[in-house]
Amino acid sequence: MKSKKVLSLLLACAVTISMGTTVFASTEDQIAAAQEQKQEAQAGLAQAQANISDLESKKQELESYLSELNTQYTELTDSISQLSVEAAEKEEELKNVQAELEKAKQDAQDQYEAMKIRIKYMYENGGSTMLELLLSSNNLSDFLNEASNIASISTYDRNMLKKYEETQEAIKTQEAQVEEESASISNLLTEKSSKQQEVQNLVSTTSDNISSYVNQISASQDEASALMAQVNSADSSISQLMEQAEQERAAEEAAAEAAQAAEAAQTEDTDAADEGDSTEDSSESVDTTEDTSSDSTDSSSSDEVSADTSVAEDTSSDSADSSSSDSGSSSQGKYLGNFMLTGYCNCAQCCGTAGNATASGVMPTAGHTVAMAGVPFGTQLLINGTVYTVEDLGTPYGHVDIYCGSHSEALSFGLQYADVYQLN
C-alpha cells in the first residue's frame, strides 16, 4: 500500500517536471518572439532616425538657401528703389533738356527772322543806301565807318546763327543721351523687378518645402517615439519572461529534487520490507538467531538509511551546484534589456548651453556619466564591460546617453545597441 503511494508520488512528480519543461519551453519561445519583435522595432527605429537625420539635413540646406534668397530679395528691393529714384531724376532732367531745346529753337528762330529782315532791307535798299551813305558822309572815313558797321552787323548775324545752330545741336545730343540713359534705367528697372518677382517665387516655394520637411520630420519623430515605446515594451516583456523562466526553472529543479527524495524513500521502504521478511523466517527456525537477525536487520537498516542520506546529500549537492551555476549567469547584475546607446558631450549643440552640471548636480565625466530616466541617480549600469553611473536625465528608460569627452567623440559613437545590467 505504501509502495503504491510512493509510486503515485513519483508519477505526479514526473508529470509536474514534464509540464514544467513544456511551460519553460513555451516561455523560451515567447522570449525569442519578444526579442525578434524588439529587433524589428529597433531596425525600424534606426531607419526612422536615419530619415529624421536626412530630413533635418535637407531642411537646414533649404533654410540656408532661403536666407540667401531673402538677402538677395532685400538687395533687389534696395536696387529697385535706387533705380526708381534715378529714373525719376532722369525724367526730370529730360524735361529740362527738352525745355532748353525748345527755348534755343525759339531764340534761333527769332534771330533768324530778324536777320532776314535786315538782309532783305539791305538788299532791297542796298544801292541808294550806299549812295546816300556816301553823300551824307562828311569824309571818306565816315563812309568807311558806316560800311564797316553794316559789315559787322552782317557778321554778327552770321555768328549768332552759327552759335544757335551749335547750341541746338548740343542740346539735341544731350537730349539723345538723356533719352538713352532713361531707357537704360527703365530696362534695368524692368529687369530688376522681374528678378525680384522670380526671387519672391523662389522664397515662397522654398518656404513651402521647408514646411513640408518640418511635417515629415514631425511624422518621423512620432514614428520613432512609437517604435521606442515598442522597444521599451519588448524590453519589459523580455524582463518579465526571463523572471518567469527563472521561476519555472526553480520549480523544475524543486520537482526534480522531490522526485529524487521520493525515489530514495521508496528504495528505503523496499529494503526495510525485505529485511523484515528475512527476520520472520529466521525467528521460526531458532529464537536465538532472531535476536541476531534483528540486530543484523537494525544494522542493515542503519546502513541503508546512511546510504540514503548520502544519496540525498549528493543530490542536494548537485542541486546546489546547479543552482550556483544558474545564478552565475546573472553575476553581472540584474539584466535590464538590450538598450539603445548614443553619445553626448557638454557643448551647446548637445545640451543647449555649454559647461553646465548634470541634473544630479555633479559635473559629467567621460567613461563614467550616463543619462537615462526611470532609475534613480547613482544607479550603476554595466555596459559592454564598463561600469557607468546614472547622473543625468534627458533620455527615456531604455535609451542610455553616454557622456563623451568631445563633440567629435559623441558623433563618432553613433547609434548602438547593447545588453545593460544593473549592479546596485
C-alpha positions in Angstrom: 0.0 0.0 0.0 2.8 2.3 1.0 4.7 1.4 -2.3 1.6 2.4 -4.3 1.6 5.8 -2.6 5.2 6.3 -3.3 4.7 5.3 -6.9 1.8 7.7 -7.3 4.0 10.4 -5.9 6.7 9.6 -8.4 4.3 9.8 -11.2 2.9 13.1 -10.0 6.5 14.5 -9.9 7.2 13.2 -13.4 4.1 14.9 -14.7 5.0 18.1 -12.9 8.5 18.0 -14.4 7.1 17.3 -17.8 4.6 20.2 -17.5 7.4 22.5 -16.2 9.6 21.6 -19.1 6.7 22.3 -21.5 5.9 25.6 -19.9 9.6 26.6 -19.8 9.9 25.8 -23.5 6.9 27.9 -24.1 8.4 30.8 -22.1 11.6 30.5 -24.1 9.6 30.7 -27.3 7.9 33.8 -26.0 11.2 35.4 -25.1 12.5 34.6 -28.6 9.4 36.1 -30.2 9.7 39.2 -28.0 13.4 39.6 -28.9 12.5 39.3 -32.5 9.8 41.9 -32.2 12.3 44.1 -30.4 14.9 43.7 -33.1 12.3 44.6 -35.7 11.3 47.7 -33.7 15.0 48.6 -33.3 15.6 48.3 -37.0 12.5 50.4 -37.8 13.7 52.9 -35.1 17.2 53.1 -36.7 15.6 53.7 -40.1 13.3 56.4 -38.7 16.2 58.1 -37.0 18.2 58.0 -40.3 15.2 59.5 -42.1 15.0 62.2 -39.5 18.7 63.0 -39.8 18.4 63.1 -43.6 15.3 65.4 -43.4 17.0 67.6 -40.9 20.0 68.0 -43.3 17.8 68.9 -46.2 15.8 71.3 -44.1 19.0 73.1 -43.0 20.1 73.3 -46.6 16.8 74.9 -47.6 16.9 77.3 -44.6 20.4 78.4 -45.7 19.1 78.8 -49.3 16.1 80.7 -48.0 18.4 83.1 -46.1 20.4 83.7 -49.2 17.2 84.3 -51.2 15.9 86.8 -48.5 19.3 88.6 -48.7 19.1 88.7 -52.5 15.5 89.9 -52.3 16.4 92.7 -50.0 19.3 93.8 -52.2 17.0 93.8 -55.3 14.4 95.8 -53.4 17.1 98.4 -52.5 18.4 98.4 -56.0 14.9 98.9 -57.5 14.3 101.8 -55.1 17.5 103.4 -56.1 16.8 102.9 -59.8 13.3 104.3 -59.3 14.9 107.5 -57.9 17.4 107.7 -60.7 14.7 107.1 -63.3 12.6 110.0 -61.8 15.7 112.2 -61.9 16.4 111.3 -65.5 12.8 112.1 -66.4 13.1 115.5 -64.8 16.5 116.1 -66.5 15.0 115.1 -69.8 12.1 117.6 -69.3 14.6 120.4 -68.6 16.8 119.5 -71.6 13.7 119.4 -73.8 12.6 122.8 -72.4 16.1 124.3 -73.1 16.0 122.8 -76.6 12.6 124.5 -77.3 13.9 127.8 -75.9 17.1 127.6 -78.1 15.0 126.7 -81.1 12.8 129.7 -80.4 15.7 132.1 -79.9 17.3 130.8 -83.1 14.1 131.3 -85.0 13.7 134.9 -83.6 17.3 135.7 -84.5 16.8 134.2 -88.0 13.7 136.3 -88.6 15.5 139.5 -87.5 18.4 138.7 -89.7 16.2 138.0 -92.7 14.5 141.4 -92.2 17.9 143.2 -92.1 19.2 141.3 -95.1 16.1 142.0 -97.0 16.3 145.6 -96.1 19.9 145.9 -97.1 19.4 144.1 -100.4 16.3 146.0 -101.3 17.8 149.3 -100.5 21.4 148.5 -101.0 22.2 150.9 -103.9 20.6 154.0 -102.7 21.7 153.4 -99.2 25.3 153.3 -100.2 24.9 156.4 -102.3 23.1 158.2 -99.6 25.7 157.0 -97.2 28.5 158.3 -99.4 26.8 161.7 -100.0 25.8 162.1 -96.4 29.3 161.3 -95.1 31.5 164.3 -94.2 34.5 162.4 -95.4 35.7 159.0 -96.5 36.5 157.9 -93.0 32.8 158.4 -92.0 31.8 156.4 -95.1 34.1 153.6 -94.3 33.0 153.5 -90.7 29.3 153.3 -91.7 30.2 150.5 -94.2 32.2 148.7 -91.5 29.2 148.9 -89.2 27.0 147.4 -91.7 29.5 144.5 -92.3 29.8 144.0 -88.5 26.0 143.6 -88.3 26.1 141.0 -91.0 29.0 139.2 -89.4 27.2 139.3 -86.0 24.1 137.8 -87.6 26.1 135.0 -89.1 27.9 134.3 -85.9 24.8 134.3 -83.8 23.1 132.0 -86.3 26.0 129.6 -86.2 26.1 129.8 -82.3 22.4 129.0 -82.1 22.9 126.1 -84.5 25.7 124.7 -82.4 23.7 125.2 -79.2 20.7 123.5 -80.8 22.9 120.6 -82.0 24.5 120.2 -78.4 21.0 120.2 -76.9 19.9 117.6 -79.3 22.9 115.5 -78.4 22.2 115.9 -74.7 18.6 115.0 -75.3 19.6 111.8 -77.1 22.0 110.9 -74.3 19.4 111.6 -71.6 16.8 109.5 -73.5 19.3 106.7 -73.8 20.2 106.8 -70.1 16.5 106.9 -69.2 15.8 103.9 -71.5 18.7 102.1 -69.9 17.4 102.8 -66.4 13.9 101.8 -67.4 15.2 98.5 -68.9 17.3 97.8 -65.8 14.3 98.6 -63.6 12.2 96.2 -65.5 14.9 93.5 -65.3 15.3 94.1 -61.5 11.6 93.9 -61.0 11.4 90.7 -62.9 14.3 89.2 -60.9 12.6 90.4 -57.7 9.4 88.5 -58.7 11.5 85.4 -59.5 13.2 85.5 -56.1 9.9 86.1 -54.4 8.5 83.0 -56.1 11.6 81.0 -55.0 11.2 82.2 -51.5 7.6 81.1 -51.4 8.5 77.7 -52.9 11.4 77.2 -50.5 9.2 78.1 -47.5 6.6 75.5 -48.7 9.4 72.9 -49.0 10.7 73.7 -45.5 7.1 73.4 -44.1 6.8 70.0 -45.9 10.1 68.8 -44.3 9.0 70.0 -40.9 5.8 68.0 -41.3 7.8 64.9 -42.4 10.2 65.3 -39.5 7.3 65.6 -37.1 5.8 62.4 -38.5 9.1 60.6 -38.4 9.6 61.7 -34.8 6.2 60.4 -33.9 7.1 57.1 -35.6 10.4 56.9 -33.8 8.6 57.6 -30.5 6.1 54.8 -31.2 9.0 52.4 -32.1 10.9 53.4 -29.0 7.8 52.6 -27.0 7.7 49.2 -28.7 11.3 48.6 -27.9 10.7 49.6 -24.2 7.6 47.4 -24.1 9.6 44.5 -25.6 12.4 45.0 -23.0 9.8 44.9 -20.2 8.2 41.8 -21.7 11.6 40.1 -22.1 12.5 41.0 -18.5 9.2 39.6 -17.2 9.5 36.5 -19.3 13.1 35.9 -18.1 11.9 36.2 -14.5 9.1 33.8 -15.3 11.7 31.4 -16.9 13.8 31.6 -13.7 10.8 30.8 -11.6 9.9 27.9 -13.8 13.5 26.6 -13.8 13.5 26.8 -10.0 10.1 24.9 -9.9 11.5 22.3 -12.2 14.6 21.8 -10.0 12.4 21.6 -6.9 10.2 19.0 -8.6 13.4 17.0 -9.6 14.6 17.1 -6.0 11.2 15.9 -4.8 11.3 13.1 -7.3 14.7 12.1 -6.1 13.6 12.2 -2.5 10.6 10.1 -3.3 12.7 7.6 -5.1 15.1 7.4 -2.2 12.1 6.8 0.2 10.8 4.1 -2.0 14.1 2.3 -2.0 14.4 2.6 1.8 10.9 1.1 2.2 11.6 -1.7 -0.2 14.8 -2.6 1.6 13.1 -2.5 5.0 10.3 -4.8 3.8 12.9 -7.3 2.5 14.8 -7.3 5.8 11.5 -7.8 7.7 10.7 -10.9 5.7 14.1 -12.3 6.3 13.8 -11.7 10.0 10.5 -13.6 10.3 11.9 -16.6 8.5 14.9 -16.7 10.9 12.7 -16.4 14.0 10.7 -19.6 13.1 13.9 -21.6 13.0 15.9 -20.5 16.0 14.9 -18.0 18.6 18.4 -17.0 19.4 19.1 -16.1 15.8 16.0 -13.9 15.9 17.9 -11.5 18.1 20.9 -11.8 15.9 18.8 -11.2 12.8 17.1 -8.4 14.5 20.4 -6.8 15.3 21.5 -7.5 11.7 18.3 -6.0 10.4 18.8 -2.9 12.5 22.4 -2.7 11.3 21.3 -3.2 7.7 18.6 -0.7 8.1 21.0 1.8 9.6 23.4 1.2 6.7 20.5 1.7 4.2 19.5 5.0 6.0 23.1 6.1 5.9 23.3 5.3 2.2 20.0 7.1 1.5 21.2 10.0 3.5 24.4 10.0 1.4 22.4 9.9 -1.8 20.2 12.7 -0.6 23.3 14.8 0.3 24.8 14.1 -3.1 21.5 15.1 -4.8 21.3 18.2 -2.7 25.0 19.0 -3.6 24.2 18.5 -7.3 21.2 20.7 -6.9 23.2 23.4 -5.1 25.8 23.2 -7.8 23.2 23.6 -10.5 21.6 26.5 -8.6 25.0 28.0 -8.2 25.7 27.6 -11.9 22.3 29.2 -12.8 23.0 32.2 -10.5 26.4 32.6 -12.1 24.8 33.6 -15.3 23.4 36.7 -13.5 26.7 37.5 -11.8 26.8 40.7 -14.0 23.8 42.1 -12.1 20.2 42.4 -12.9 19.6 42.2 -16.6 17.6 45.3 -17.8 17.4 44.5 -21.5 19.1 45.4 -24.8 19.1 49.2 -24.8 19.8 51.9 -27.4 23.1 53.7 -26.8 24.0 57.2 -28.0 26.8 59.7 -27.1 26.6 63.3 -26.0 29.0 66.0 -24.6 28.8 69.2 -22.6 28.6 71.6 -25.6 25.9 74.0 -26.5 24.9 71.8 -29.6 24.2 68.8 -27.4 22.9 70.5 -24.2 21.7 73.9 -25.3 24.3 75.7 -23.3 27.9 74.6 -22.6 29.7 73.8 -19.3 26.6 73.0 -17.2 26.4 70.4 -14.4 24.3 67.3 -14.8 20.7 67.1 -13.5 22.1 65.4 -10.3 24.3 68.5 -9.6 27.7 67.0 -10.5 29.9 67.7 -13.4 29.9 64.9 -16.0 32.9 62.7 -16.5 33.7 60.8 -19.7 33.6 57.0 -19.3 31.6 57.4 -16.1 28.5 59.6 -16.5 25.4 58.4 -18.4 21.9 59.9 -18.7 18.7 57.8 -18.5 15.3 58.3 -16.9 13.4 55.6 -15.0 16.2 54.8 -12.5 17.5 56.9 -9.5 20.7 58.9 -9.7 23.7 56.8 -8.6 22.4 53.6 -10.3 25.4 51.7 -11.7 25.0 50.2 -15.1 27.3 47.6 -16.7 27.5 48.1 -20.5 30.0 46.3 -22.7 32.2 45.6 -19.7 32.3 49.2 -18.5 30.5 50.4 -15.3 28.7 53.7 -15.7 26.7 55.8 -13.2 23.4 57.4 -13.9 24.0 61.1 -13.1 21.9 62.9 -15.8 18.5 62.9 -17.5 17.3 63.7 -21.0 16.5 60.2 -22.4 13.6 57.8 -21.7 14.1 54.4 -20.0 15.7 52.0 -22.4 17.8 54.8 -24.1 21.2 55.3 -22.4 23.1 58.5 -23.4 26.8 58.1 -22.6 28.9 61.2 -21.8 31.9 61.7 -24.1 34.9 64.0 -23.8 34.3 65.9 -27.0 31.5 66.5 -29.6 33.5 64.6 -32.3 33.7 61.6 -30.0 29.9 61.8 -29.4 29.3 62.0 -33.2 31.6 59.0 -33.9 29.9 57.0 -31.2 26.8 57.0 -33.3 23.8 54.8 -32.6 24.5 51.4 -30.9 22.6 48.7 -29.0 23.9 46.6 -26.1 22.8 44.5 -23.2 22.5 46.6 -19.9 22.8 45.2 -16.4 22.1 47.0 -13.1 24.7 46.4 -10.5 23.1 48.1 -7.5 
